[in-house]
Amino acid sequence: MANYLMTGAAGFIGSRVIEFLLDDGHKVYGVDNINDAYDVRLKEYRLGKLLGRDGFHFRKLDISEKPVIDMLSEWLPEEVAGVIHLAAWAGTRRCLLDPWIYVATNNTGSLNILELCRQYGIPKLVLASTSSVYGSVSEPPYTESDDTNHPLQPYAATKKGVEVMAHAYSHLYGIDTTVLRYFTVYGPAGRPQMVMFRFCKWIAEGLPVVVNGDGEQTRGFTYLDDIARGTIQALKPLGYEIINLGGHEVVTINKMIAMLETRIGKKATITHQPFHPADVRSNHADTSKAKSLLGWEPQVSLEEGMTRLVDWYMQERTWASQIETP
């Protein structure tokens, strides 16, 4: 069994990856600064499921601060098989209000993790990027060789910067690095900025469902557990690789709303707003590389995954209904 460092341990994807690693008998050293990018109750809920489990160790740390390199070096065990670096400020719209914090966490924070790998001799790094790097130059389904030099928001620009900095460190210091470009992920206790969580809450609570544009824009969705499994599969030695993960099951926003209405048993009250300039009309992936290199194949259908999300929301509705959904 191996030791792993996980950044973003209280995050939507990170916490689920940790659960799977612990189930397999590994030890995980998790860090998170529990910031207020969204309601901290979600982070506390996820973290609460991990604290006290055998093999899990946690420290509240901010990766954007340079001293974190020494702090982690002193805390980690002698041998660390790999780092799964998922900590980031995410979101294509909030970054328009405060791009500085995105640069601090996504770029400086990632540099600190790369330096930790270099200085500590950690051989493997799995790094979270985003489908947002594809912008609107190429046509979906996106492949890893498509143009990513024209991001539409600062968030995507910071993630593109992380990808190329990781390439430099991989080239110079031999760090085996797998960059995962996550597409739209959904599931229980998801980020409240994400469309599936927002629409589920709005429909369940009888709130207006705000749709930007006509609702015919499409998204490729992937259930949380499939993304977590793919992230763990990416720990294998590959050299430097960029791999799409997710975005395989494509529906329109209007179709997604109809599916939620059926499961919740309530009709949505839809209001339309202009299409947002930070958004794209379509976003889904060619995942053939993930299948060939990782052996990754999604197992949870959109029908099943959406049912699990709604069931979780209704079970946790007392507090989940109070989560702000911008």
N, C-alpha and C positions, 0 to 999 in steps of 0.2 A: 504494500500500500504506500501511497506517495503523499508528500506535503505540497499544498498549493496555496498561493497567495491570490485572494480575490479582492479587487477594488470595486466599489459600488455594491458592497455586500447586502445592503438593505434595499437595493434597487429591484425593479420588477423582474428583470431577467436574472440578475446576479443571485438573488436569494433562491430562485428555483434551481439554478445550476448547483449552488451549494448543497441543497437538499439531495440532489442526485449523487453528488460526490460523496457525501456523508453516508448515504444508503449503500454505496459501494465500498465503504470501509476506509476511505481516504481521510486525511486531516486537512482542514481548511482554515487558513488564517485570513480573516475578513476585516477589511477596513472600509469605513464610510464616515463622512462628516455630518450626515443626517441634515443636510441643508434644506432650505425652504423653497426649493424649486417648485414644489407642490406640497400639499398638506402632509405634514410629517406623520400624521396618524397612519397613513398607508405604510410608511417606512417602518414605523414602530410595530405595526401588525406583522409585517414580513419578518422583521428581525426577531420578534417575540417567538416565532415558530422555530428559530434556530438556536437561540440562547439556551444553554443547558444541555444541548445535544452532545454526545460523546464525539470528540474530534474537532469540535468547532471552537475557535478562539477569535475574539473580536476586540478591536480597538477603534475608538472614534478619532480619526485623523483626517486632515485636509491634504490631499495629494498635491495641491497647487503650491504648497510651501516647501521650499528647498530642504529644510531640516528633516522632512519626512524620510529622506533617503537614509540618513543615519538612524532615525528612530526605527525604521523597518529592519534595517540590517542588524540592530541589536536585539530585536524582538523575534525574528524568524529563526527557525531551527537551522541546523548546519546545512542540511540538504533540502533544497526546494526544487521540485521537478518542473514547475512552471508557474507563470503568472497569467491570470485571466483578468485583463484590464477592461472593466466595463464602466468605471466611474466617469461621469461626464455631465455637463449641463446639456440637456437635449431640448429639442423643440424648434420648429421652423418660424415661429412667430414671436415668442418672448425674446429671442435673440435680437430682434429689431429695437427693443427697448434698452437692453443692456448687453451689448456685444463684448464689453470688457471682461465680464465674468466668464463668458464662454471661452475667450482666449486664455484666461488665467487657468481654468480647470482643464479644458480640452487640450490646449497646446503646452502650457508650462507643466501642468500636472502629468501629461503623458511623457514629456521630456524627463521628469523626475523618475517615472517608472522605468523608462528606458535606461537611465543612468543606474538605477538600482540593479537591473538585469546585468548591465556591463560590469559594475563594480563588484557585485556579489556572485557573478558567474552563473546566473540562472539561465539554463539553456533554451527554454521555451517561453514564448509570449503569444498569447491569443488576445487580439486587440479588436475592440468594437468600433466599427465605422457605421455608416448609414447609407441607405439608398438615396438620400437627398443629394449626394455628390453627383448624381447623374443629371440633375437639372432638367432642362427641356430641349437639349440639343439633339440627343439621340431618340429613337423610338423604342418603346417597350415591346416585348420583354427585354429588359436590359441585360447585357452580358458584361463580364468583367473588363473586356477590352474596349468598351464604349467610352466616348469622351466624358471626362469628369473635370475638365478645366474651366467650366463655366457655371459655378454654383449660383443659386438664386438667393441665398441668404447667408449671413455670417456663420450660422451654425454649420452649414454644409462646408463652408470655406475652412472652418477650424478643423473639421474632420478630414478634409483633403490634406491639410497640413500635417495632421497626425500620421496619415498613411505614408507620406513621403519622408517624414522624419524617421519613421520606423524602418523604411527601406534603407536609409543611410546607416542606421545602427546595425541592421542586419548585415549589410555589405561590409562595414568596417570591423565589426566585432563578432560576427558569426552567430548572432542571436536568431534562432529559428523562429520566424514570426509569421503567424497566420492572421490576416486582417479579414474580419467578417463584416460584410456590408448587410446589416439587418434591414429587412423590409418591415412592413406594418405588422406588429406583433400584438396579440390580444390575449386576454385570459383573466382569471380571477386576480383581484388586487392590482390591476393595471394602472398605468399612469393616467391621471384624470384629464390630461390634455389630449389624450388619444381618443379618436372618434368613437370607438366601440364603447368605452366606459361612459363617455359623455352622453351618447344617445340612449344607452341603457338607463342611466339615471333620469334623464329628462323625460323619457316615455313613462317610466315607472312612477315618477312623481308628478306627472301631469304638467310638466313645464314645457315651454316652447322649444321645439327642436330646430336649432338654427342650422340651415343648410346654405353653404356658400355656392352660388351659382344654381344650376338647374338640377343638381343631384345626379346627373348622368356621368360625372367623372368616376373613374374606376380605381380601385385599390386591390392589391394582392395581399391577402391576409394569411397569417400563419399562427397557429396556436402556440402558446408559451412553452409547453412541454417539448414540442418538436424543436423549437429554437434552443432550448436548454440542452437537449440531447446533441444537437449539431455543434453547439459550442464545446461540449466535452469531447466530441469526436475530433474537433480541430486541434486537440492537444497532441496529436500524433506528429512525428517529424515530417516536415514538408519543404523546408527551406523558406524563402519569402514567397508567400502566396496571398492573393486577394480573392475572396470567395463570397459570392452572393449566398445569403441564407434567408429563406423565407420568400414571401411574396408570390406564392404559387397558386393560390385559389382566388380568382378574380371575380369581383362583383361590383355593381354600381352602388353608390351611396343610397340611392332610392331602394334598391333591392335589399340592402343591409337593413334599412329601417323597417321594411316589411317583415323581414325575418325576425327582428326584435319584437315587433308588434305581436306576432303570433305567439312567441314564447312568453311575453309579459302579460298578454291578454288585454292590452289597452291600445287604443289608436293614438298615433302621434299627432300632435298639433304642430305643423311645420310652418316655419317662417323662412323666407329666402332673403339672403344678403348677396351683395356683389361678390364675384369670385375673387379670392385673396391673391395678391401678386406673389406671395411667398409659396403658394401651392402649385402643384402640377395637375394636369388633366388626367393623367394615367400614371400608375406606378406599380409595375409588377416585374418579376424577375425570371430570367433563364437560370435554373438551378442545376443544370447538367454538370457543371464543374463540382458542385458540392456532392453530387452523387458519385462522380468518378473518383474524386480525391478523398472524400470522407466516408463514402458509403452511406450518405445521408438521404433518407427518404421520409417525408412527413407521414405521420400515422393518424393524426386527428383531423377529421373533416370539419369544414366550416359549420355544418349542421350540428355536429356533436360539440364542437368547441364553444359555439355561441350558447348552446344550452347550458354548458358548464358555467359560463360566465354569468348568465342570468340567474341560475340556481345559487351561485355564490352571492350575487348582489342581494337577492331576496333574503338569504340567510343572514347576511351581515347588514341588512338595510337600516337598522337602528342608527348605526354610526356612518355607514357608507353613504347614506342619503345626505349627510351633512358635509361631505367632501365638496369643496369648491371645484366646479368644472368650467374653466374659462373658455 
